[in-house]
Amino acid sequence: MQDITIKDLCIGYRGRVVASGLSHTFEAGTLTLLTGRNGSGKSTLLRTLAGIQVPLSAPESVLMCGQPITFYKSKDLARLRAVVQTHYEPVNLTVRQVVEMGRTPYTGLTGRLAETDHQAVADALAACSLADYAERSFSRLSDGERQRVMIAAAVAQDTPIILLDEPTAFLDYEARQQHFQLLRALADQGKCLICATHDLDMARRVTDLEYKLN
């Protein structure tokens, strides 16, 4: 069961409820668009689904792959869901090295990559049309190219679930189109993708459904 189910979920912070009564199943093989006005809780919901933020309701209100999300240790959780970062520092690493960071949940204490890890990185670079960029400096890429690298790192992480918060922010039309086509392809491969974005017109062309927060 490679999905996320929320049941009467309450999200927010200590002393402040952002949204409550949330129920839905985000299924494998789908790309779901989170919509709602500013402040409705889209980013808070994503952080809760990622296990970064604790739900205000019972642990059973968030089930990931059939288990309460609080059941998982951090390393186990990192093998189930990837979170695509929108904000990042222009680190002095090559594209390949950034994508290799997606394999962290599978490496030992030394952090040394095995042959299977190198293959996963190569496959991710190819899937995101970045093979020719592998040895380029991440800091010298455009915003759209950097964001594609971050998606590639999530692909290399090889999780059934990918969560994205505003993945096309500050990108031009062509880059946004390429990103959403890539997300659609990942969903068609059987992954469960949940994406919050203000780019509704373009996102609606490729998403399977919307989940709206009031």
Accessible surface in RSA format (square Angstrom, percent):
REM  Atomic radii and reference values for relative SASA: ProtOr
REM  Chains: A
REM  Algorithm: Lee & Richards
REM  Probe-radius: 1.40
REM  Slices: 20
REM RES _ NUM      All-atoms   Total-Side   Main-Chain    Non-polar    All polar
REM                ABS   REL    ABS   REL    ABS   REL    ABS   REL    ABS   REL
RES MET A   1   153.28  79.4 100.96  66.8  52.32 124.6  96.62  82.1  56.66  75.1
RES GLN A   2    84.27  47.1  78.69  57.5   5.57  13.3  34.91  74.3  49.36  37.4
RES ASP A   3    20.04  14.0  20.04  19.9   0.00   0.0   1.75   4.1  18.28  18.2
RES ILE A   4     0.00   0.0   0.00   0.0   0.00   0.0   0.00   0.0   0.00   0.0
RES THR A   5    21.19  15.1  21.19  21.5   0.00   0.0  12.87  17.3   8.33  12.6
RES ILE A   6     1.35   0.8   0.00   0.0   1.35   3.3   0.00   0.0   1.35   3.7
RES LYS A   7   113.53  55.4 109.36  67.1   4.16   9.9  63.99  57.6  49.54  52.8
RES ASP A   8   101.34  71.0  94.10  93.7   7.24  17.1  30.23  71.1  71.11  70.9
RES LEU A   9     0.00   0.0   0.00   0.0   0.00   0.0   0.00   0.0   0.00   0.0
RES CYS A  10    22.27  16.8  22.27  24.8   0.00   0.0  11.06  28.0  11.21  12.1
RES ILE A  11     0.33   0.2   0.00   0.0   0.33   0.8   0.33   0.2   0.00   0.0
RES GLY A  12     2.63   3.2   0.00   N/A   2.63   3.2   0.00   0.0   2.63   5.9
RES TYR A  13    89.37  41.7  84.06  47.8   5.31  13.8  77.15  58.0  12.22  15.1
RES ARG A  14   239.22 100.4 205.29 104.6  33.93  80.8  86.57 118.3 152.65  92.5
RES GLY A  15    87.64 108.1   0.00   N/A  87.64 108.1  43.43 119.2  44.21  99.0
RES ARG A  16   140.32  58.9 133.90  68.3   6.43  15.3  57.57  78.7  82.75  50.2
RES VAL A  17    90.47  59.5  63.73  57.7  26.74  64.4  63.73  55.4  26.74  72.5
RES VAL A  18    30.30  19.9   4.86   4.4  25.45  61.3   7.93   6.9  22.37  60.7
RES ALA A  19    15.31  14.1   7.76  12.0   7.55  17.2  15.31  21.6   0.00   0.0
RES SER A  20    72.53  61.3  51.56  68.8  20.97  48.3  15.57  33.1  56.96  79.8
RES GLY A  21    48.87  60.3   0.00   N/A  48.87  60.3  20.17  55.3  28.70  64.3
RES LEU A  22    16.68   9.3  15.99  11.4   0.69   1.7  16.68  11.7   0.00   0.0
RES SER A  23    65.13  55.0  47.39  63.2  17.75  40.9  36.12  76.9  29.02  40.6
RES HIS A  24    50.64  27.7  38.36  26.7  12.27  31.4  33.82  34.9  16.81  19.6
RES THR A  25    51.72  36.8  41.04  41.6  10.68  25.5  22.58  30.3  29.14  44.0
RES PHE A  26     0.70   0.4   0.12   0.1   0.58   1.5   0.70   0.4   0.00   0.0
RES GLU A  27    99.47  57.1  97.83  74.0   1.64   3.9  20.97  40.6  78.50  64.1
RES ALA A  28    47.31  43.5  28.65  44.2  18.65  42.4  28.81  40.6  18.49  49.0
RES GLY A  29    27.69  34.1   0.00   N/A  27.69  34.1  12.68  34.8  15.01  33.6
RES THR A  30    23.27  16.6  23.27  23.6   0.00   0.0  22.33  30.0   0.94   1.4
RES LEU A  31     0.45   0.2   0.45   0.3   0.00   0.0   0.45   0.3   0.00   0.0
RES THR A  32     1.02   0.7   1.02   1.0   0.00   0.0   0.00   0.0   1.02   1.5
RES LEU A  33     0.17   0.1   0.17   0.1   0.00   0.0   0.17   0.1   0.00   0.0
RES LEU A  34     0.00   0.0   0.00   0.0   0.00   0.0   0.00   0.0   0.00   0.0
RES THR A  35     6.36   4.5   5.12   5.2   1.24   3.0   5.87   7.9   0.49   0.7
RES GLY A  36    19.62  24.2   0.00   N/A  19.62  24.2   4.77  13.1  14.85  33.3
RES ARG A  37   158.02  66.3 142.06  72.4  15.96  38.0  78.12 106.8  79.90  48.4
RES ASN A  38   115.73  79.8  96.82  93.6  18.92  45.6  35.85  86.3  79.88  77.2
RES GLY A  39    59.68  73.6   0.00   N/A  59.68  73.6  37.26 102.3  22.42  50.2
RES SER A  40     1.16   1.0   0.00   0.0   1.16   2.7   1.05   2.2   0.11   0.2
RES GLY A  41     6.56   8.1   0.00   N/A   6.56   8.1   4.73  13.0   1.83   4.1
RES LYS A  42    17.74   8.7  15.37   9.4   2.37   5.6   9.87   8.9   7.87   8.4
RES SER A  43    42.38  35.8  39.68  53.0   2.70   6.2  18.65  39.7  23.73  33.2
RES THR A  44     8.95   6.4   8.66   8.8   0.30   0.7   0.00   0.0   8.95  13.5
RES LEU A  45     0.00   0.0   0.00   0.0   0.00   0.0   0.00   0.0   0.00   0.0
RES LEU A  46     9.49   5.3   8.61   6.2   0.88   2.2   8.91   6.3   0.58   1.6
RES ARG A  47    82.76  34.8  81.52  41.6   1.24   3.0  39.54  54.0  43.23  26.2
RES THR A  48     0.13   0.1   0.04   0.0   0.09   0.2   0.00   0.0   0.13   0.2
RES LEU A  49     0.00   0.0   0.00   0.0   0.00   0.0   0.00   0.0   0.00   0.0
RES ALA A  50     1.04   1.0   1.04   1.6   0.00   0.0   1.04   1.5   0.00   0.0
RES GLY A  51    35.16  43.4   0.00   N/A  35.16  43.4   6.77  18.6  28.39  63.6
RES ILE A  52   104.05  59.2  71.43  53.2  32.63  78.6  77.39  55.7  26.66  72.3
RES GLN A  53    26.10  14.6  21.55  15.8   4.55  10.8  20.26  43.1   5.84   4.4
RES VAL A  54   110.16  72.5 101.63  92.0   8.53  20.6 103.36  89.8   6.80  18.4
RES PRO A  55    10.52   7.7   3.05   2.8   7.48  27.2   3.11   2.6   7.41  46.1
RES LEU A  56    76.52  42.6  41.17  29.5  35.35  88.9  44.82  31.5  31.70  85.3
RES SER A  57    30.72  26.0  13.02  17.4  17.70  40.8  22.95  48.9   7.78  10.9
RES ALA A  58    57.87  53.2  45.32  69.9  12.56  28.6  51.45  72.5   6.42  17.0
RES PRO A  59    63.41  46.2  62.75  57.2   0.67   2.4  63.37  52.3   0.04   0.3
RES GLU A  60   100.40  57.6  98.84  74.8   1.56   3.7  53.36 103.2  47.04  38.4
RES SER A  61     5.92   5.0   3.39   4.5   2.53   5.8   5.30  11.3   0.62   0.9
RES VAL A  62     0.00   0.0   0.00   0.0   0.00   0.0   0.00   0.0   0.00   0.0
RES LEU A  63    31.88  17.8  31.55  22.6   0.33   0.8  31.55  22.2   0.33   0.9
RES MET A  64     0.00   0.0   0.00   0.0   0.00   0.0   0.00   0.0   0.00   0.0
RES CYS A  65    24.55  18.6   8.52   9.5  16.04  37.7   8.50  21.5  16.06  17.3
RES GLY A  66    35.08  43.3   0.00   N/A  35.08  43.3  11.08  30.4  24.00  53.8
RES GLN A  67    73.81  41.3  73.81  53.9   0.00   0.0  10.53  22.4  63.28  48.0
RES PRO A  68    29.74  21.7  29.74  27.1   0.00   0.0  29.74  24.6   0.00   0.0
RES ILE A  69     6.50   3.7   3.06   2.3   3.44   8.3   3.06   2.2   3.44   9.3
RES THR A  70    77.72  55.3  45.48  46.1  32.25  76.8  46.18  62.0  31.54  47.7
RES PHE A  71   130.34  65.2 102.82  63.7  27.52  71.6 112.35  68.1  17.99  51.5
RES TYR A  72    39.37  18.4  21.53  12.2  17.84  46.4  18.93  14.2  20.44  25.2
RES LYS A  73   161.27  78.7 152.91  93.8   8.36  19.9 103.56  93.2  57.71  61.5
RES SER A  74    95.75  80.9  80.98 108.1  14.77  34.0  51.90 110.5  43.85  61.4
RES LYS A  75    99.13  48.4  93.82  57.6   5.30  12.6  63.47  57.1  35.66  38.0
RES ASP A  76    68.42  47.9  66.22  65.9   2.20   5.2  13.12  30.9  55.30  55.2
RES LEU A  77    12.97   7.2  12.97   9.3   0.00   0.0  12.97   9.1   0.00   0.0
RES ALA A  78    19.71  18.1  19.71  30.4   0.00   0.0  19.71  27.8   0.00   0.0
RES ARG A  79   100.57  42.2  93.99  47.9   6.59  15.7  23.96  32.7  76.62  46.4
RES LEU A  80    32.68  18.2  32.68  23.4   0.00   0.0  32.68  22.9   0.00   0.0
RES ARG A  81    33.22  13.9  33.22  16.9   0.00   0.0   0.00   0.0  33.22  20.1
RES ALA A  82     0.29   0.3   0.26   0.4   0.03   0.1   0.29   0.4   0.00   0.0
RES VAL A  83    48.56  32.0  29.69  26.9  18.88  45.5  29.69  25.8  18.88  51.2
RES VAL A  84     5.02   3.3   0.46   0.4   4.56  11.0   1.79   1.6   3.22   8.7
RES GLN A  85    90.83  50.8  88.88  65.0   1.95   4.7  27.64  58.8  63.19  47.9
RES THR A  86    26.48  18.8  13.10  13.3  13.39  31.9  12.31  16.5  14.18  21.4
RES HIS A  87   148.94  81.4 131.12  91.1  17.82  45.6  88.84  91.6  60.10  69.9
RES TYR A  88    59.34  27.7  28.59  16.3  30.75  80.0  30.15  22.7  29.20  36.0
RES GLU A  89   133.18  76.5 127.56  96.5   5.62  13.4  53.66 103.8  79.52  64.9
RES PRO A  90    67.92  49.5  54.29  49.5  13.63  49.5  54.35  44.9  13.56  84.3
RES VAL A  91    59.93  39.4  52.47  47.5   7.45  18.0  59.93  52.1   0.00   0.0
RES ASN A  92   139.00  95.9 116.80 112.9  22.20  53.5  35.06  84.4 103.94 100.5
RES LEU A  93    61.14  34.1  56.85  40.7   4.29  10.8  60.90  42.8   0.24   0.6
RES THR A  94    36.53  26.0  36.50  37.0   0.03   0.1  34.82  46.8   1.70   2.6
RES VAL A  95     0.00   0.0   0.00   0.0   0.00   0.0   0.00   0.0   0.00   0.0
RES ARG A  96    82.17  34.5  82.17  41.9   0.00   0.0  24.69  33.7  57.49  34.8
RES GLN A  97    79.15  44.3  75.77  55.4   3.39   8.1  17.06  36.3  62.09  47.1
RES VAL A  98     7.21   4.7   6.87   6.2   0.34   0.8   6.87   6.0   0.34   0.9
RES VAL A  99     0.00   0.0   0.00   0.0   0.00   0.0   0.00   0.0   0.00   0.0
RES GLU A 100    36.82  21.1  33.69  25.5   3.13   7.5   5.53  10.7  31.29  25.6
RES MET A 101   116.87  60.5 104.42  69.1  12.45  29.6 104.85  89.1  12.02  15.9
RES GLY A 102     6.29   7.8   0.00   N/A   6.29   7.8   6.10  16.7   0.19   0.4
RES ARG A 103    17.47   7.3  17.47   8.9   0.00   0.0   0.02   0.0  17.44  10.6
RES THR A 104    88.55  63.0  82.33  83.5   6.22  14.8  67.35  90.5  21.20  32.1
RES PRO A 105    12.64   9.2   8.85   8.1   3.78  13.8  12.64  10.4   0.00   0.0
RES TYR A 106    63.57  29.7  38.08  21.7  25.49  66.3  34.91  26.2  28.66  35.3
RES THR A 107    14.42  10.3   7.92   8.0   6.50  15.5   4.71   6.3   9.70  14.7
RES GLY A 108    53.11  65.5   0.00   N/A  53.11  65.5  36.73 100.8  16.37  36.7
RES LEU A 109   196.10 109.2 156.10 111.7  39.99 100.5 160.44 112.7  35.66  96.0
RES THR A 110   113.67  80.8  75.06  76.1  38.61  92.0  73.97  99.4  39.70  60.0
RES GLY A 111    37.64  46.4   0.00   N/A  37.64  46.4  22.58  62.0  15.06  33.7
RES ARG A 112   191.05  80.2 172.88  88.1  18.17  43.3  65.96  90.1 125.09  75.8
RES LEU A 113    36.26  20.2  21.64  15.5  14.62  36.8  21.75  15.3  14.51  39.0
RES ALA A 114    56.21  51.7  45.84  70.7  10.37  23.6  56.10  79.0   0.11   0.3
RES GLU A 115   130.89  75.1 122.74  92.9   8.15  19.4  65.81 127.3  65.08  53.1
RES THR A 116   100.40  71.4  92.98  94.3   7.41  17.7  81.86 110.0  18.54  28.0
RES ASP A 117     5.64   4.0   5.64   5.6   0.00   0.0   0.00   0.0   5.64   5.6
RES HIS A 118    85.11  46.5  80.14  55.7   4.97  12.7  52.96  54.6  32.15  37.4
RES GLN A 119    94.16  52.7  92.18  67.4   1.99   4.7  37.80  80.5  56.36  42.7
RES ALA A 120    21.98  20.2  14.10  21.8   7.88  17.9  19.74  27.8   2.24   5.9
RES VAL A 121     1.72   1.1   1.72   1.6   0.00   0.0   1.72   1.5   0.00   0.0
RES ALA A 122    43.68  40.2  36.89  56.9   6.80  15.5  38.89  54.8   4.79  12.7
RES ASP A 123    79.06  55.4  72.19  71.9   6.87  16.2  29.59  69.6  49.47  49.3
RES ALA A 124     0.32   0.3   0.09   0.1   0.23   0.5   0.09   0.1   0.23   0.6
RES LEU A 125     4.18   2.3   4.18   3.0   0.00   0.0   4.18   2.9   0.00   0.0
RES ALA A 126    64.02  58.9  45.52  70.2  18.51  42.1  48.26  68.0  15.76  41.8
RES ALA A 127    47.06  43.3  18.19  28.1  28.87  65.7  31.64  44.6  15.43  40.9
RES CYS A 128     1.86   1.4   0.00   0.0   1.86   4.4   1.69   4.3   0.17   0.2
RES SER A 129    80.89  68.4  62.61  83.6  18.28  42.1  37.01  78.8  43.88  61.5
RES LEU A 130     0.00   0.0   0.00   0.0   0.00   0.0   0.00   0.0   0.00   0.0
RES ALA A 131    62.80  57.7  46.22  71.3  16.57  37.7  47.56  67.0  15.24  40.4
RES ASP A 132   130.28  91.3 103.98 103.5  26.30  62.2  30.48  71.7  99.80  99.5
RES TYR A 133    44.09  20.6  44.09  25.1   0.00   0.0  13.53  10.2  30.55  37.7
RES ALA A 134     5.15   4.7   4.41   6.8   0.74   1.7   4.41   6.2   0.74   2.0
RES GLU A 135   117.12  67.2  96.07  72.7  21.05  50.1  68.04 131.6  49.08  40.1
RES ARG A 136   122.21  51.3 116.25  59.3   5.96  14.2  40.19  54.9  82.02  49.7
RES SER A 137    30.78  26.0  23.25  31.0   7.53  17.3  22.18  47.2   8.59  12.0
RES PHE A 138     2.58   1.3   2.58   1.6   0.00   0.0   2.58   1.6   0.00   0.0
RES SER A 139    38.98  32.9  26.30  35.1  12.68  29.2  13.83  29.4  25.16  35.2
RES ARG A 140   208.17  87.4 172.54  88.0  35.64  84.8  56.63  77.4 151.55  91.8
RES LEU A 141    13.14   7.3   3.69   2.6   9.46  23.8   4.88   3.4   8.26  22.2
RES SER A 142    62.69  53.0  48.67  65.0  14.02  32.3  52.77 112.4   9.92  13.9
RES ASP A 143    78.51  55.0  73.65  73.3   4.86  11.5  17.02  40.1  61.48  61.3
RES GLY A 144    11.50  14.2   0.00   N/A  11.50  14.2   7.75  21.3   3.75   8.4
RES GLU A 145    37.88  21.7  37.52  28.4   0.36   0.9   6.69  12.9  31.19  25.5
RES ARG A 146    38.98  16.4  38.98  19.9   0.00   0.0   0.48   0.7  38.50  23.3
RES GLN A 147     4.48   2.5   4.48   3.3   0.00   0.0   2.81   6.0   1.68   1.3
RES ARG A 148    34.79  14.6  34.79  17.7   0.00   0.0   9.50  13.0  25.30  15.3
RES VAL A 149     0.00   0.0   0.00   0.0   0.00   0.0   0.00   0.0   0.00   0.0
RES MET A 150    32.30  16.7  29.79  19.7   2.52   6.0  28.57  24.3   3.74   4.9
RES ILE A 151     0.13   0.1   0.13   0.1   0.00   0.0   0.13   0.1   0.00   0.0
RES ALA A 152     0.00   0.0   0.00   0.0   0.00   0.0   0.00   0.0   0.00   0.0
RES ALA A 153    12.29  11.3  11.77  18.2   0.51   1.2  12.12  17.1   0.17   0.5
RES ALA A 154     4.41   4.1   1.55   2.4   2.86   6.5   3.54   5.0   0.87   2.3
RES VAL A 155    22.96  15.1  16.88  15.3   6.08  14.6  16.88  14.7   6.08  16.5
RES ALA A 156     0.84   0.8   0.00   0.0   0.84   1.9   0.84   1.2   0.00   0.0
RES GLN A 157    24.89  13.9  24.89  18.2   0.00   0.0   0.99   2.1  23.90  18.1
RES ASP A 158    87.95  61.6  77.92  77.6  10.02  23.7   6.74  15.9  81.20  81.0
RES THR A 159     0.92   0.7   0.00   0.0   0.92   2.2   0.73   1.0   0.18   0.3
RES PRO A 160    27.80  20.3  21.20  19.3   6.60  24.0  27.13  22.4   0.67   4.2
RES ILE A 161     0.00   0.0   0.00   0.0   0.00   0.0   0.00   0.0   0.00   0.0
RES ILE A 162     0.47   0.3   0.47   0.4   0.00   0.0   0.47   0.3   0.00   0.0
RES LEU A 163     2.09   1.2   1.81   1.3   0.28   0.7   2.09   1.5   0.00   0.0
RES LEU A 164     0.43   0.2   0.11   0.1   0.32   0.8   0.43   0.3   0.00   0.0
RES ASP A 165    47.02  32.9  44.86  44.6   2.16   5.1  22.03  51.8  24.99  24.9
RES GLU A 166    37.85  21.7  37.85  28.6   0.00   0.0  29.18  56.4   8.67   7.1
RES PRO A 167     1.36   1.0   0.15   0.1   1.21   4.4   0.29   0.2   1.07   6.6
RES THR A 168     4.41   3.1   1.96   2.0   2.45   5.8   0.05   0.1   4.36   6.6
RES ALA A 169    31.55  29.0  14.47  22.3  17.08  38.9  24.39  34.3   7.16  19.0
RES PHE A 170   174.98  87.5 131.70  81.6  43.28 112.6 146.53  88.8  28.45  81.4
RES LEU A 171    17.64   9.8   5.01   3.6  12.63  31.7   7.93   5.6   9.70  26.1
RES ASP A 172    97.92  68.6  83.70  83.3  14.22  33.6  45.78 107.7  52.14  52.0
RES TYR A 173   114.00  53.2 109.95  62.6   4.05  10.5  90.95  68.3  23.05  28.4
RES GLU A 174   110.56  63.5 108.78  82.3   1.78   4.2  34.29  66.3  76.27  62.3
RES ALA A 175    15.43  14.2  14.26  22.0   1.17   2.7  15.00  21.1   0.43   1.1
RES ARG A 176    58.38  24.5  58.38  29.8   0.00   0.0   9.17  12.5  49.20  29.8
RES GLN A 177    63.23  35.4  62.82  45.9   0.42   1.0   6.89  14.7  56.34  42.7
RES GLN A 178    80.21  44.9  74.23  54.2   5.99  14.3  26.85  57.1  53.37  40.5
RES HIS A 179     1.26   0.7   1.16   0.8   0.10   0.3   1.26   1.3   0.00   0.0
RES PHE A 180     2.75   1.4   2.75   1.7   0.00   0.0   2.75   1.7   0.00   0.0
RES GLN A 181   102.78  57.5  94.85  69.3   7.93  18.9  34.39  73.2  68.39  51.9
RES LEU A 182    20.84  11.6  14.90  10.7   5.95  14.9  20.21  14.2   0.64   1.7
RES LEU A 183     0.11   0.1   0.11   0.1   0.00   0.0   0.11   0.1   0.00   0.0
RES ARG A 184    48.38  20.3  48.38  24.7   0.00   0.0  34.92  47.7  13.46   8.2
RES ALA A 185    41.70  38.3  36.85  56.9   4.85  11.0  40.73  57.4   0.96   2.5
RES LEU A 186     0.93   0.5   0.93   0.7   0.00   0.0   0.93   0.7   0.00   0.0
RES ALA A 187     0.55   0.5   0.00   0.0   0.55   1.3   0.00   0.0   0.55   1.5
RES ASP A 188   102.09  71.5  65.60  65.3  36.49  86.3  31.29  73.6  70.80  70.6
RES GLN A 189   123.35  69.0  83.48  61.0  39.87  94.9  43.38  92.3  79.97  60.6
RES GLY A 190    36.43  44.9   0.00   N/A  36.43  44.9  26.43  72.5  10.01  22.4
RES LYS A 191    30.08  14.7  29.61  18.2   0.47   1.1  19.61  17.7  10.47  11.1
RES CYS A 192     0.32   0.2   0.32   0.4   0.00   0.0   0.00   0.0   0.32   0.3
RES LEU A 193     0.14   0.1   0.00   0.0   0.14   0.3   0.00   0.0   0.14   0.4
RES ILE A 194     0.06   0.0   0.06   0.0   0.00   0.0   0.06   0.0   0.00   0.0
RES CYS A 195     0.76   0.6   0.76   0.8   0.00   0.0   0.67   1.7   0.09   0.1
RES ALA A 196     0.72   0.7   0.72   1.1   0.00   0.0   0.72   1.0   0.00   0.0
RES THR A 197     2.44   1.7   0.54   0.5   1.90   4.5   0.00   0.0   2.44   3.7
RES HIS A 198   115.76  63.3  94.59  65.7  21.17  54.2  87.30  90.0  28.47  33.1
RES ASP A 199    28.27  19.8  19.87  19.8   8.40  19.9  15.66  36.9  12.61  12.6
RES LEU A 200    53.76  29.9  51.46  36.8   2.30   5.8  51.46  36.1   2.30   6.2
RES ASP A 201   111.12  77.8 101.83 101.4   9.29  22.0  30.93  72.8  80.18  80.0
RES MET A 202     8.24   4.3   7.88   5.2   0.36   0.9   7.88   6.7   0.36   0.5
RES ALA A 203     0.02   0.0   0.02   0.0   0.00   0.0   0.02   0.0   0.00   0.0
RES ARG A 204   117.67  49.4  97.22  49.6  20.45  48.7  39.85  54.5  77.81  47.2
RES ARG A 205   154.27  64.8 114.39  58.3  39.87  94.9  60.96  83.3  93.31  56.5
RES VAL A 206    26.50  17.4  21.55  19.5   4.95  11.9  25.70  22.3   0.81   2.2
RES THR A 207    23.90  17.0   4.35   4.4  19.55  46.6   0.89   1.2  23.01  34.8
RES ASP A 208    69.68  48.8  34.81  34.6  34.87  82.5  13.96  32.9  55.72  55.6
RES LEU A 209    71.16  39.6  60.89  43.6  10.27  25.8  71.13  50.0   0.03   0.1
RES GLU A 210    72.63  41.7  46.18  34.9  26.45  63.0  22.69  43.9  49.94  40.8
RES TYR A 211    28.23  13.2  27.23  15.5   1.01   2.6  22.02  16.5   6.21   7.7
RES LYS A 212   142.95  69.7 121.49  74.5  21.46  51.1  63.80  57.4  79.15  84.3
RES LEU A 213     2.40   1.3   0.45   0.3   1.95   4.9   1.92   1.3   0.48   1.3
RES ASN A 214   140.10  96.6 113.86 110.0  26.24  63.2  46.47 111.8  93.63  90.5
END  Absolute sums over single chains surface
CHAIN  1 A    10587.5       8482.1       2105.4       5569.9       5017.6
END  Absolute sums over all chains
TOTAL         10587.5       8482.1       2105.4       5569.9       5017.6
